Amino acid sequence: MEKQILKVGGMSCGHCKKAVENAVGNLNGVQAAVVDLEQATVEVQFDANIVTLGEIKEVIDDQGYDVE
């Protein structure tokens, strides 16, 4: 398992948190996705053999947030 902490802009509320956690968490190969609104980050634990960091960033972008 790999762990990455991504800086994500545009998240400001519980709905944002839930949207990002659900979108990332539903990707095949992602074990956990935890948003920290105060730090504007999402911590992702994933299997790099199944899902790429690029795919994770893309799904966050698709939700309307900016991965820095």
Steps between C-alpha positions, in 0.01 A plus 500: 500500500612848418396813690486849350378829639363726228437873537151574365358847444133594507379274783318696769219296656372159601351445154841562341661254742242231430512550122879462482517211748226311315639564152854397592389221733292340224802457274614141467827465689437780752493374857427834671447868422483753784444871443631761746307820424715713731821398324331478154642151446389149420702205627468202270611143564504301179650207311718654227475175302125555459448877490740784414547830676396664172165319506444610859578863410269477198202383706555788747516742208177349360330594829591865433799538731858596419782263588815706554 
